[in-house]
Amino acid sequence: MESPVRRTPRTAAALLVLGAVLLSGTTACTSGDAAPPGEAQGVLPDDPDQARSRHNAQELRAWVARHGDARQREAIGRVQRIIRVGEKGDAYVSTDINGGRTPVRDPLRDPLEAADAVAEAFAAWKDADRGRVSVYDVFGNAMIADREF
């Protein structure tokens, strides 16, 4: 017959420490919290004007078709919306990378390379001295956060 597990002072102390660590973790930010100014937004923010965001994406795709390099032209079709293009040039770019109708299939190009090409294209297109761009996958998770240009 197996002997039951004995509870020793060390086991109790370890459980207490584990409990404290878990409890302290519950006060962290949730995915719904907005990022403080100047910090990366890990989840795609709400889009208050979807028609405008789609129009911004259409303008970027048209510009890249005329001026972008081959890598940018291939990736830019994944852009769905560009949210909050502000005076400072900051933007949140929503894509269908890692989902959508056609997955990224090129074995030499991973989804992060496609996101990188989108960020480069946006930086070249946006007429601003300085700004930041974040690129999000189909699930709204940041692939590239707050890249400065």
C-alpha atoms as an extended CHARMM CRD file, in Angstrom:
* protein
*
       149  EXT
         1         1  MET       CA              0.0000000000        0.0000000000        0.0000000000  PROA      1               0.0000000000
         2         2  GLU       CA              1.2290000000        3.4680000000       -0.9210000000  PROA      2               0.0000000000
         3         3  SER       CA              1.8300000000        5.9360000000        1.8450000000  PROA      3               0.0000000000
         4         4  PRO       CA             -0.1060000000        9.2150000000        1.6260000000  PROA      4               0.0000000000
         5         5  VAL       CA              1.7750000000       12.4150000000        0.8150000000  PROA      5               0.0000000000
         6         6  ARG       CA              2.9740000000       14.0960000000        3.9590000000  PROA      6               0.0000000000
         7         7  ARG       CA              2.5410000000       17.7860000000        4.3400000000  PROA      7               0.0000000000
         8         8  THR       CA              5.6660000000       19.3300000000        5.7240000000  PROA      8               0.0000000000
         9         9  PRO       CA              6.4010000000       22.9310000000        6.6360000000  PROA      9               0.0000000000
        10        10  ARG       CA              8.3600000000       23.2640000000        3.3590000000  PROA      10              0.0000000000
        11        11  THR       CA              5.3800000000       22.0810000000        1.3030000000  PROA      11              0.0000000000
        12        12  ALA       CA              3.0930000000       24.5180000000        3.1020000000  PROA      12              0.0000000000
        13        13  ALA       CA              5.5660000000       27.3610000000        2.5430000000  PROA      13              0.0000000000
        14        14  ALA       CA              5.8670000000       26.5140000000       -1.1500000000  PROA      14              0.0000000000
        15        15  LEU       CA              2.0780000000       26.4910000000       -1.5210000000  PROA      15              0.0000000000
        16        16  LEU       CA              1.8620000000       29.8360000000        0.2560000000  PROA      16              0.0000000000
        17        17  VAL       CA              4.4540000000       31.3850000000       -2.0720000000  PROA      17              0.0000000000
        18        18  LEU       CA              2.6970000000       29.9340000000       -5.1260000000  PROA      18              0.0000000000
        19        19  GLY       CA             -0.6190000000       31.3530000000       -3.9310000000  PROA      19              0.0000000000
        20        20  ALA       CA              0.9260000000       34.7910000000       -3.4000000000  PROA      20              0.0000000000
        21        21  VAL       CA              2.4360000000       34.7660000000       -6.8880000000  PROA      21              0.0000000000
        22        22  LEU       CA             -0.8670000000       33.7800000000       -8.4560000000  PROA      22              0.0000000000
        23        23  LEU       CA             -2.7720000000       36.4240000000       -6.5120000000  PROA      23              0.0000000000
        24        24  SER       CA             -0.3480000000       39.1690000000       -7.4540000000  PROA      24              0.0000000000
        25        25  GLY       CA             -0.7570000000       38.2180000000      -11.1190000000  PROA      25              0.0000000000
        26        26  THR       CA             -4.4860000000       38.9220000000      -11.0040000000  PROA      26              0.0000000000
        27        27  THR       CA             -3.9300000000       42.6580000000      -10.7510000000  PROA      27              0.0000000000
        28        28  ALA       CA             -2.2430000000       42.8790000000      -14.1700000000  PROA      28              0.0000000000
        29        29  CYS       CA             -3.8320000000       44.6060000000      -17.1610000000  PROA      29              0.0000000000
        30        30  THR       CA             -6.5280000000       42.8050000000      -19.0720000000  PROA      30              0.0000000000
        31        31  SER       CA             -6.7770000000       42.6840000000      -22.8480000000  PROA      31              0.0000000000
        32        32  GLY       CA             -9.4930000000       45.3350000000      -22.7070000000  PROA      32              0.0000000000
        33        33  ASP       CA             -7.2560000000       47.9520000000      -21.1180000000  PROA      33              0.0000000000
        34        34  ALA       CA             -5.9610000000       50.7030000000      -23.3410000000  PROA      34              0.0000000000
        35        35  ALA       CA             -2.2170000000       51.0430000000      -23.5220000000  PROA      35              0.0000000000
        36        36  PRO       CA             -0.8190000000       54.1470000000      -21.8550000000  PROA      36              0.0000000000
        37        37  PRO       CA              0.4090000000       56.8200000000      -24.2830000000  PROA      37              0.0000000000
        38        38  GLY       CA              3.7420000000       55.8500000000      -25.7830000000  PROA      38              0.0000000000
        39        39  GLU       CA              3.3490000000       52.1370000000      -25.0260000000  PROA      39              0.0000000000
        40        40  ALA       CA              2.5060000000       49.3470000000      -27.4480000000  PROA      40              0.0000000000
        41        41  GLN       CA             -1.1110000000       48.3180000000      -27.9790000000  PROA      41              0.0000000000
        42        42  GLY       CA             -1.0550000000       44.4850000000      -27.8930000000  PROA      42              0.0000000000
        43        43  VAL       CA             -4.6220000000       43.9990000000      -29.1090000000  PROA      43              0.0000000000
        44        44  LEU       CA             -6.2710000000       45.7970000000      -32.0150000000  PROA      44              0.0000000000
        45        45  PRO       CA             -8.2710000000       48.7420000000      -30.6150000000  PROA      45              0.0000000000
        46        46  ASP       CA            -11.9280000000       49.3110000000      -31.4060000000  PROA      46              0.0000000000
        47        47  ASP       CA            -12.6750000000       50.8980000000      -34.7640000000  PROA      47              0.0000000000
        48        48  PRO       CA            -15.0860000000       53.8330000000      -34.3550000000  PROA      48              0.0000000000
        49        49  ASP       CA            -15.3170000000       54.5010000000      -38.1300000000  PROA      49              0.0000000000
        50        50  GLN       CA            -15.0070000000       51.2700000000      -40.1290000000  PROA      50              0.0000000000
        51        51  ALA       CA            -15.9000000000       52.9200000000      -43.4350000000  PROA      51              0.0000000000
        52        52  ARG       CA            -13.0420000000       55.4010000000      -43.0300000000  PROA      52              0.0000000000
        53        53  SER       CA            -10.6700000000       52.6220000000      -41.9360000000  PROA      53              0.0000000000
        54        54  ARG       CA            -11.4790000000       50.5700000000      -45.0450000000  PROA      54              0.0000000000
        55        55  HSD       CA            -11.0130000000       53.6650000000      -47.2120000000  PROA      55              0.0000000000
        56        56  ASN       CA             -7.5730000000       54.2680000000      -45.6430000000  PROA      56              0.0000000000
        57        57  ALA       CA             -6.6330000000       50.6490000000      -46.4510000000  PROA      57              0.0000000000
        58        58  GLN       CA             -7.8300000000       51.0650000000      -50.0370000000  PROA      58              0.0000000000
        59        59  GLU       CA             -5.6970000000       54.2070000000      -50.4410000000  PROA      59              0.0000000000
        60        60  LEU       CA             -2.6310000000       52.3990000000      -49.0820000000  PROA      60              0.0000000000
        61        61  ARG       CA             -3.1580000000       49.4230000000      -51.4180000000  PROA      61              0.0000000000
        62        62  ALA       CA             -3.4830000000       51.7600000000      -54.4160000000  PROA      62              0.0000000000
        63        63  TRP       CA             -0.3200000000       53.6580000000      -53.4530000000  PROA      63              0.0000000000
        64        64  VAL       CA              1.6810000000       50.4440000000      -52.9900000000  PROA      64              0.0000000000
        65        65  ALA       CA              0.4570000000       49.1400000000      -56.3710000000  PROA      65              0.0000000000
        66        66  ARG       CA              2.0760000000       52.2140000000      -57.9720000000  PROA      66              0.0000000000
        67        67  HSD       CA              5.1130000000       52.8030000000      -55.7410000000  PROA      67              0.0000000000
        68        68  GLY       CA              5.8290000000       49.7330000000      -53.5880000000  PROA      68              0.0000000000
        69        69  ASP       CA              8.4530000000       47.0740000000      -54.1290000000  PROA      69              0.0000000000
        70        70  ALA       CA              7.5480000000       43.4650000000      -55.0090000000  PROA      70              0.0000000000
        71        71  ARG       CA              7.5800000000       42.3330000000      -51.3740000000  PROA      71              0.0000000000
        72        72  GLN       CA              5.2380000000       45.1560000000      -50.3330000000  PROA      72              0.0000000000
        73        73  ARG       CA              2.8880000000       44.5630000000      -53.2790000000  PROA      73              0.0000000000
        74        74  GLU       CA              2.5740000000       40.9010000000      -52.3470000000  PROA      74              0.0000000000
        75        75  ALA       CA              1.8280000000       41.6130000000      -48.6720000000  PROA      75              0.0000000000
        76        76  ILE       CA             -0.3680000000       44.6910000000      -48.9980000000  PROA      76              0.0000000000
        77        77  GLY       CA             -3.4090000000       42.7460000000      -50.2080000000  PROA      77              0.0000000000
        78        78  ARG       CA             -3.7240000000       41.4330000000      -46.6480000000  PROA      78              0.0000000000
        79        79  VAL       CA             -4.5270000000       44.9010000000      -45.2320000000  PROA      79              0.0000000000
        80        80  GLN       CA             -8.1830000000       45.1420000000      -44.2430000000  PROA      80              0.0000000000
        81        81  ARG       CA             -8.3920000000       48.4130000000      -42.2900000000  PROA      81              0.0000000000
        82        82  ILE       CA             -6.1730000000       51.2360000000      -41.0490000000  PROA      82              0.0000000000
        83        83  ILE       CA             -7.5040000000       52.5760000000      -37.7670000000  PROA      83              0.0000000000
        84        84  ARG       CA             -6.8180000000       55.9790000000      -36.2020000000  PROA      84              0.0000000000
        85        85  VAL       CA             -4.4970000000       57.6080000000      -38.6310000000  PROA      85              0.0000000000
        86        86  GLY       CA             -3.8790000000       60.6700000000      -36.5000000000  PROA      86              0.0000000000
        87        87  GLU       CA             -2.1350000000       63.9750000000      -36.9030000000  PROA      87              0.0000000000
        88        88  LYS       CA              1.0790000000       62.4010000000      -35.6010000000  PROA      88              0.0000000000
        89        89  GLY       CA              0.9670000000       59.6410000000      -38.2100000000  PROA      89              0.0000000000
        90        90  ASP       CA              0.2200000000       56.8140000000      -35.7660000000  PROA      90              0.0000000000
        91        91  ALA       CA             -1.8900000000       53.9330000000      -37.0550000000  PROA      91              0.0000000000
        92        92  TYR       CA             -3.1910000000       50.4660000000      -36.2600000000  PROA      92              0.0000000000
        93        93  VAL       CA             -3.2270000000       48.2450000000      -39.3670000000  PROA      93              0.0000000000
        94        94  SER       CA             -5.6630000000       45.3190000000      -39.3390000000  PROA      94              0.0000000000
        95        95  THR       CA             -4.7620000000       42.4330000000      -41.6760000000  PROA      95              0.0000000000
        96        96  ASP       CA             -5.9500000000       38.9180000000      -42.5000000000  PROA      96              0.0000000000
        97        97  ILE       CA             -2.4740000000       37.4590000000      -41.8670000000  PROA      97              0.0000000000
        98        98  ASN       CA             -2.7260000000       33.9940000000      -40.2340000000  PROA      98              0.0000000000
        99        99  GLY       CA             -6.2490000000       33.6210000000      -41.5190000000  PROA      99              0.0000000000
       100       100  GLY       CA             -8.4870000000       35.0270000000      -44.1690000000  PROA      100             0.0000000000
       101       101  ARG       CA             -9.2130000000       33.4740000000      -47.5380000000  PROA      101             0.0000000000
       102       102  THR       CA             -5.6150000000       32.8010000000      -48.5120000000  PROA      102             0.0000000000
       103       103  PRO       CA             -3.0350000000       31.8850000000      -45.8680000000  PROA      103             0.0000000000
       104       104  VAL       CA              0.5770000000       32.9730000000      -46.2150000000  PROA      104             0.0000000000
       105       105  ARG       CA              1.8690000000       29.9760000000      -48.1830000000  PROA      105             0.0000000000
       106       106  ASP       CA              5.3180000000       30.9930000000      -49.3570000000  PROA      106             0.0000000000
       107       107  PRO       CA              7.7140000000       28.7220000000      -47.4270000000  PROA      107             0.0000000000
       108       108  LEU       CA             10.4000000000       31.4080000000      -47.5780000000  PROA      108             0.0000000000
       109       109  ARG       CA              8.1260000000       34.0440000000      -46.0720000000  PROA      109             0.0000000000
       110       110  ASP       CA              6.6230000000       33.6850000000      -42.6580000000  PROA      110             0.0000000000
       111       111  PRO       CA              3.6850000000       35.7790000000      -41.4340000000  PROA      111             0.0000000000
       112       112  LEU       CA              6.0270000000       38.1680000000      -39.6110000000  PROA      112             0.0000000000
       113       113  GLU       CA              7.7910000000       38.9690000000      -42.8790000000  PROA      113             0.0000000000
       114       114  ALA       CA              4.4320000000       39.8320000000      -44.4440000000  PROA      114             0.0000000000
       115       115  ALA       CA              3.6350000000       42.0540000000      -41.4310000000  PROA      115             0.0000000000
       116       116  ASP       CA              7.0580000000       43.6770000000      -41.7630000000  PROA      116             0.0000000000
       117       117  ALA       CA              6.4110000000       44.4540000000      -45.4410000000  PROA      117             0.0000000000
       118       118  VAL       CA              3.0400000000       46.0000000000      -44.5190000000  PROA      118             0.0000000000
       119       119  ALA       CA              4.6990000000       48.1960000000      -41.8600000000  PROA      119             0.0000000000
       120       120  GLU       CA              7.3890000000       49.3220000000      -44.3290000000  PROA      120             0.0000000000
       121       121  ALA       CA              4.7670000000       50.1230000000      -46.9660000000  PROA      121             0.0000000000
       122       122  PHE       CA              2.7110000000       52.1320000000      -44.4870000000  PROA      122             0.0000000000
       123       123  ALA       CA              5.7600000000       54.1240000000      -43.3690000000  PROA      123             0.0000000000
       124       124  ALA       CA              6.6220000000       54.9530000000      -46.9880000000  PROA      124             0.0000000000
       125       125  TRP       CA              3.0070000000       55.9010000000      -47.8150000000  PROA      125             0.0000000000
       126       126  LYS       CA              2.1590000000       58.0020000000      -44.7740000000  PROA      126             0.0000000000
       127       127  ASP       CA              3.0520000000       61.6260000000      -45.3300000000  PROA      127             0.0000000000
       128       128  ALA       CA              4.3230000000       62.4230000000      -41.8490000000  PROA      128             0.0000000000
       129       129  ASP       CA              7.6980000000       63.3540000000      -40.4310000000  PROA      129             0.0000000000
       130       130  ARG       CA              7.3380000000       60.9300000000      -37.5410000000  PROA      130             0.0000000000
       131       131  GLY       CA              4.8530000000       58.3720000000      -36.3890000000  PROA      131             0.0000000000
       132       132  ARG       CA              4.2800000000       54.7950000000      -35.3270000000  PROA      132             0.0000000000
       133       133  VAL       CA              2.5700000000       51.8750000000      -36.9820000000  PROA      133             0.0000000000
       134       134  SER       CA              1.3310000000       48.6240000000      -35.4580000000  PROA      134             0.0000000000
       135       135  VAL       CA              0.2970000000       45.6180000000      -37.5790000000  PROA      135             0.0000000000
       136       136  TYR       CA             -2.2610000000       43.0970000000      -36.2930000000  PROA      136             0.0000000000
       137       137  ASP       CA             -3.1410000000       39.5760000000      -37.4350000000  PROA      137             0.0000000000
       138       138  VAL       CA             -6.6310000000       38.3080000000      -38.2990000000  PROA      138             0.0000000000
       139       139  PHE       CA             -7.3010000000       37.6350000000      -34.6020000000  PROA      139             0.0000000000
       140       140  GLY       CA             -6.4240000000       41.2150000000      -33.5760000000  PROA      140             0.0000000000
       141       141  ASN       CA             -3.0940000000       40.3400000000      -31.9470000000  PROA      141             0.0000000000
       142       142  ALA       CA             -0.0950000000       42.6050000000      -32.5110000000  PROA      142             0.0000000000
       143       143  MET       CA              2.5240000000       41.1990000000      -34.8620000000  PROA      143             0.0000000000
       144       144  ILE       CA              4.4890000000       44.4550000000      -35.0040000000  PROA      144             0.0000000000
       145       145  ALA       CA              3.8420000000       47.0430000000      -32.3000000000  PROA      145             0.0000000000
       146       146  ASP       CA              4.6930000000       50.7350000000      -32.4000000000  PROA      146             0.0000000000
       147       147  ARG       CA              7.3440000000       50.6350000000      -35.1170000000  PROA      147             0.0000000000
       148       148  GLU       CA              8.6300000000       54.1750000000      -35.4490000000  PROA      148             0.0000000000
       149       149  PHE       CA              9.2430000000       55.7980000000      -38.7950000000  PROA      149             0.0000000000
